[in-house]
Amino acid sequence: MKPQFELIATDANCNARAGSFSTVHGCIETPIFMPVGTSATVKAVHQTELKDAVKAQIILGNTYHLYLRPGTEIIEKAGGLHRFMNWNKPLLTDSGGYQVFSLSANRKIKEEGVVFSSHIDGSKHLFTPERVVDIQRSLGSDIMMALDECPPYPSERNYVRRSMNITHRWLESGINHFEKTNPLYGHHQCYVPISQGSVYEDLRIESIQAITRYPNPIYAIGGLSVGEPEEELNRLVSICCQHMPVLSARYLMGVGTPQNLLNSIERGIDFFDCVLPTRNARHGIIYTTQGIIHIRNLKWKDDFSPLDEKLDLTTSQQHSKSYLRHLIMSNEILGAQLASLQNLRFYLWLMEEARKQILNNNFKLWKDQMLPVISARR
């Protein structure tokens, strides 16, 4: 089975969509949030918990990190990333392009690709579009991303254009190589183009026109949520969705807060990923159905009410705010586990509720009522 997207419904009152993305490892109901498992693990959460408690449908791994450690040889010997980490649902792997952005002190961009200095031991590595395809063939992810450059914000227009053009050339090289190679583990993969263009509307449109010349069940929007104001993010998401194919899925990379997700769904986005729920969990920032809790605050010290009694997560109903605060303040590992489970389940619950509302043509009204509640600082 080749990965494919089916658009099931569009809300009558906005551009929010409900769809289904099929892979050999399972069907993903959209809109969807993908927990980030950079190094073949979602931090502090076991795979069984991801499936049964969080109800994750797909998770994300990172080509750059997995290439460096444990390396493609080990993952190939294991039979691919699914088997290596014992995850039988869909997987998406990022190309390493974001590391071009986030590890800017350790890389050099060339026409043929990117030279990295490993953050582990300083060794030099060249990532070409072709090499990135080969690595992701070794990983065996269902959805594999093209190599791109993510310009920082703000960036001068001339720089953004040069960066965008090299991303497009890398895409052509990557697609040519993808079509000449075969999957290693008996299942189809799809190779996803990424649009760039920073905050320049005409460049965004030009980039989308360039990448959609290649028929694909999913296209990605990169280079946002890197420091631009929220109103710019919303404006550009609207512009991108207006110019992307209706019958392909749309993936907004690296976004973001619950508010970002709902606002982007309203504009037509289907896929999301972000480290925010797990990273913030480890720092004691808890997303709940009743608002955002800073669990380190003294007010929670003797609050013995459940962490989130309205969420369908057993651990959040069994354990109190006081107990979680104690664990986080004591740097106990269980604190990171419970907080991460809460935040991830909240994100997936939010996607499930959004889908229900879209199917009922009620998303816009529901979103407007939901946002003040879940964004409130408690």
Residue pairs with C-beta under 8 A, 6 or more apart in sequence:
1 22
1 23
1 24
1 187
1 188
2 188
2 190
2 217
3 21
3 22
3 23
3 142
3 143
3 188
3 189
3 190
3 217
3 218
4 21
4 22
4 217
5 19
5 20
5 21
5 22
5 217
5 218
5 247
5 248
5 249
5 270
6 19
6 20
6 21
6 22
7 17
7 19
7 246
7 247
8 17
8 18
8 19
8 20
8 359
9 17
9 18
9 358
9 359
10 16
10 17
10 18
10 358
11 17
11 357
11 358
11 361
11 362
11 363
11 364
12 361
13 361
13 362
13 363
13 364
13 365
14 266
14 267
14 363
14 364
15 241
15 266
15 267
15 268
16 31
16 265
16 266
16 267
16 268
16 354
16 357
16 358
16 363
16 364
17 30
17 31
17 265
17 268
17 270
17 358
18 29
18 30
18 31
18 355
18 358
18 359
19 29
19 30
19 249
19 270
20 27
20 28
20 29
20 30
21 27
21 28
21 30
21 32
21 90
21 217
21 218
21 249
21 270
21 271
22 28
23 90
23 142
23 143
23 187
23 188
24 142
24 187
24 188
25 82
25 88
25 89
25 90
25 91
25 142
25 187
26 57
26 58
26 88
26 89
26 90
28 57
28 58
28 90
29 57
29 355
30 249
30 270
30 271
30 355
31 261
31 265
31 269
31 270
31 271
31 272
31 351
31 354
31 355
31 358
32 57
32 58
32 270
32 271
32 272
32 351
33 261
33 272
33 273
33 274
33 347
33 348
33 350
33 351
34 56
34 58
34 59
34 60
34 92
34 271
34 272
34 273
35 42
35 45
35 50
35 54
35 56
35 59
35 60
35 273
35 277
35 278
35 344
35 347
36 42
36 59
36 60
36 273
36 274
36 275
36 278
37 59
37 60
37 61
37 85
38 60
38 61
38 62
38 65
38 275
39 61
39 62
39 65
39 66
39 69
40 61
40 66
40 81
40 84
40 85
41 85
42 50
42 56
42 59
42 278
42 340
42 344
43 278
43 282
43 336
43 340
44 278
44 281
44 282
44 333
44 336
44 337
44 340
45 54
45 278
45 337
45 340
45 341
45 344
47 85
47 86
47 87
49 341
50 56
50 59
50 87
50 344
51 89
53 313
53 314
53 315
53 341
53 345
54 341
54 344
54 345
54 348
55 345
55 348
55 352
56 89
56 344
56 348
57 89
57 90
57 348
58 89
58 90
58 91
58 92
58 142
58 143
59 87
59 89
59 91
59 92
60 91
60 92
60 93
60 94
60 273
61 81
61 91
61 92
61 93
61 94
61 139
61 141
62 93
62 94
62 96
62 99
63 93
63 94
63 95
63 96
63 132
63 135
63 136
63 139
63 145
64 94
64 96
64 99
64 116
64 127
66 72
66 75
66 81
66 93
66 135
66 139
67 96
67 125
67 135
68 118
68 119
68 120
68 125
69 120
72 135
72 138
72 139
74 84
75 81
75 84
75 138
75 139
75 140
76 138
76 184
78 84
79 185
80 138
80 139
80 140
80 184
80 185
81 87
81 91
81 93
81 139
81 140
81 141
82 88
82 91
82 140
82 185
90 142
90 143
91 139
91 140
91 141
91 142
91 143
92 141
92 142
92 143
92 144
92 145
92 273
93 136
93 139
93 141
93 143
93 144
93 145
94 145
94 253
95 132
95 136
95 144
95 145
95 146
95 147
95 148
96 114
96 116
96 127
96 132
96 147
97 145
97 146
97 147
97 148
97 149
97 150
97 194
97 222
98 150
98 253
98 254
99 107
99 116
100 107
100 109
100 114
100 148
100 149
100 150
101 149
101 150
101 151
101 152
101 226
103 116
103 119
104 152
106 116
106 117
106 118
106 119
107 114
107 115
107 116
107 117
108 114
108 115
109 149
109 166
111 166
111 169
112 126
112 128
113 126
113 127
113 128
113 129
113 131
113 147
113 170
114 126
114 127
114 147
114 149
115 124
115 125
115 126
115 127
116 124
116 125
116 126
116 127
117 123
117 124
117 125
118 124
118 125
127 147
128 147
128 173
129 146
129 147
129 170
129 171
129 173
129 174
129 177
130 173
130 174
130 177
132 146
132 147
132 174
133 144
133 174
133 177
133 178
133 181
133 191
134 177
134 181
136 144
136 145
136 189
137 144
137 181
137 182
137 183
137 184
137 189
138 184
140 183
140 184
140 185
140 187
140 189
141 189
142 187
142 189
142 190
143 189
143 190
143 192
143 218
144 189
144 190
144 191
144 192
145 191
145 192
145 194
145 220
146 167
146 170
146 171
146 174
146 175
146 191
146 192
146 193
146 194
147 167
147 170
147 174
148 167
148 170
148 171
148 194
148 196
148 222
149 163
149 166
149 167
149 196
150 196
150 222
150 223
150 226
151 159
151 160
151 163
151 196
151 198
151 223
152 226
152 227
153 198
153 199
153 226
153 227
153 228
154 198
154 199
154 227
154 228
155 163
155 198
157 200
157 203
160 196
160 197
160 198
160 200
160 203
161 203
163 196
164 196
164 197
164 203
164 206
164 207
167 194
167 196
167 207
168 207
168 210
168 211
171 193
171 194
171 210
171 211
171 214
174 191
175 191
175 193
175 214
178 191
183 189
190 216
190 217
190 218
191 216
192 216
192 218
192 219
192 220
192 251
193 211
193 212
193 214
193 216
193 219
193 220
194 211
194 219
194 220
194 221
194 222
194 253
195 204
195 207
195 208
195 210
195 211
195 219
195 220
195 221
195 222
195 240
196 203
196 207
196 222
196 223
197 203
197 204
197 205
197 206
197 207
197 223
198 204
198 223
199 228
199 232
199 236
201 236
201 239
204 236
204 239
204 240
204 243
205 239
205 243
208 219
208 240
208 243
208 244
209 243
211 219
212 219
212 244
212 245
212 248
216 248
217 248
217 249
218 248
218 249
218 250
218 251
218 270
218 271
219 244
219 245
219 248
219 249
219 250
219 251
220 250
220 251
220 252
220 253
221 237
221 240
221 250
221 251
221 252
221 253
221 269
222 253
222 254
224 233
224 236
224 237
224 252
224 253
224 254
224 255
225 233
225 252
225 254
225 255
225 256
225 260
225 274
226 254
228 236
230 259
230 260
233 255
233 256
233 260
233 264
234 263
234 264
234 267
237 252
237 263
237 264
237 267
237 268
237 269
238 267
238 268
240 250
241 250
241 267
241 268
241 269
244 250
244 268
249 270
249 271
250 268
250 269
250 270
250 271
251 269
251 270
251 271
251 272
252 264
252 269
252 271
252 272
253 273
254 273
254 274
255 261
255 264
255 272
255 274
256 272
256 274
256 276
257 276
258 287
258 346
258 347
258 350
258 374
258 375
259 371
259 374
259 375
261 272
261 347
261 350
261 351
261 354
262 350
262 354
262 367
262 370
262 371
263 367
264 272
265 354
265 358
265 363
265 367
266 363
266 364
266 367
277 287
277 340
277 343
277 344
277 346
277 347
278 340
278 343
278 344
280 286
280 287
280 343
281 336
281 339
281 340
281 342
281 343
282 336
282 339
282 340
284 294
284 295
284 296
284 325
284 328
284 339
285 292
285 293
285 294
285 295
286 292
286 293
286 294
286 295
286 307
286 324
286 339
286 342
286 343
287 342
287 343
287 346
287 347
287 374
288 307
288 308
288 310
288 311
288 316
288 342
288 346
288 374
288 378
289 308
289 310
289 311
289 346
289 349
289 373
289 374
290 308
290 310
290 373
290 374
290 376
290 378
291 373
291 374
291 375
291 376
291 377
291 378
292 374
292 375
292 376
292 377
292 378
293 300
293 321
293 378
294 377
295 321
295 324
295 325
295 328
295 339
296 325
296 328
296 329
300 321
300 322
300 324
300 325
301 322
301 325
302 322
303 320
303 321
303 322
304 320
304 321
304 322
305 320
305 321
306 316
306 317
306 318
306 319
306 320
306 321
307 315
307 316
307 317
307 319
307 320
307 321
307 324
307 338
307 342
308 316
308 317
308 342
308 346
309 316
309 317
311 317
311 342
311 345
311 346
311 349
312 345
312 349
313 341
313 342
313 345
315 338
315 341
315 342
316 338
316 341
316 342
316 345
319 338
324 335
324 338
324 339
326 332
326 335
327 334
327 335
327 338
328 335
328 336
328 339
350 374
353 366
353 370
354 363
354 366
354 367
357 363
357 366
357 367
